[in-house]
């Protein structure tokens, strides 16, 4: 009997240890194991070169604007109730960017509501956030600006410097800054209490928050293509060509119409920006709707350089469906070139079904094939949404933890993937499930033997449907297994889901 009891105790301890090991693996740094030569880990030809992206670069968000400094892009857009910034090194991977709500206006102010067309500018070593806002009535829209002394606009404090207005103090939106020959100018769209027509004005500035002197109108909608929906000129954006010539690219017609498009103003060489006679309007739009590309109402753009500074790019918004002014506007980007006369050539809107080459200088990753991958272990699954769907290469299918029976809850979820051989890993790519059950915080662990584990940390996944979310590791790792442990979700559901996971490496220098 004593011997039988001893055997039972030993078996019980083994079972407890095994059970605990599943959800709480022994966490320590795995022994270094050389990659399996049969896996061809250093043969990058067997990996997929991740050199393409597809438009849109985010599911939604009108009035895109991007500015870059020291290899980092800061992106913003019309959110409506606050100012947000997204930080990323690769603008084609905007969906993965670090997002921060940087300023929310106090209630019951003239600028508390309807925050439109924000733009971020660095002027004289400080950051300035320009935006239009009102008190809830569109007729009261005016332009305002915040200041931040921090070198990093994601840090520091934003201080309201006040309203940016000329002496008439009339309706004004879409303000941008022209820095030309040592002088600052404000360029914006204005009208009569928001009623058409909307014109483009310019005025001198004595500092980044103060207009001095009278405004001058440099454009009014006088062509049919500027009058679709309503006669409107808005969203002016400054563009310098390689020789320093100044252009203002603006949006013509109502944003809700398919005919919303981009027009062009050209300042003559060494011209005076305050002299309307020195500006010439192009009689035809320079960028407009293209139905085969699912680009309806393309407009309200910004410009940026590729990370290596060799290419010029435009970012703009458009709708994917025709004849629906209420449909969401999503940001897209594409490369443009210069004509022999020095004018920009934007081409036509890129097709959302055709992948585009990334901007030169962006990070190029090599994605591992998943042919020999398998699920080594998991906490739970729905029978119709099994764990193996996480690695089937199809973002439309997904793994869902159990909720119809024997439901599991945070923090008791995990899934372990076996890549078949030890691989060099620089990061992971995730696709969130559409709609609900998205993961907010995800812990990643790696192992060579599926027994001892190294904790790589907890990473944030953005609340974005289906699009690729890139997680870059601080340094390259080697592993055969990786374990994903969802820690929290973006909604109240206690059982998370995940559509797809992939692993990538970088080319060794």
Secondary structure, 3 states (H helix, E strand, C coil): CHHHHHHHHHHHHHHHHHHHHHHCCEECCCCCCCCCHHHCCCCHHHCEEECEECCCCCCCCCCCEEEEECCEEEEECCCECEEEEEEECCHHHHHHCEEEEEEECCCCCCCCEEEEEEEEEEECCEEEEEEEEECCCHHHCEEEEEEECCCCCCCCCCEEEEEECCCCCCCEEEEEEEEECCEEEEEEEEEECCEEEEEEEEEEEEECCEEEEEEEEEEECCCHHHCCCCCEEEEEEEEECCCCCEEEEEEECCCCCCCCEEEEEEECCCCCCCCHHHEEECCCCCECCEHHHCEEEEEEEEEEECCCCCCEEEEEEEECCCCCCCCCCEEEEEEEEECCCCCEECCCCCCCCCCEECCCCCCCEEECCCCCCEEEEECCCECCECHHHHHCCCCCCCEECCCCCCCCCCCCCCEEEEEEEEEEEEEEEEECCCCCCCEEEEEEEEECCCCEEEEEEEEECCCCCCCEEEEEEEEEEEEEEEEEEEEEECCCCCCCEECEEEEEECCCC
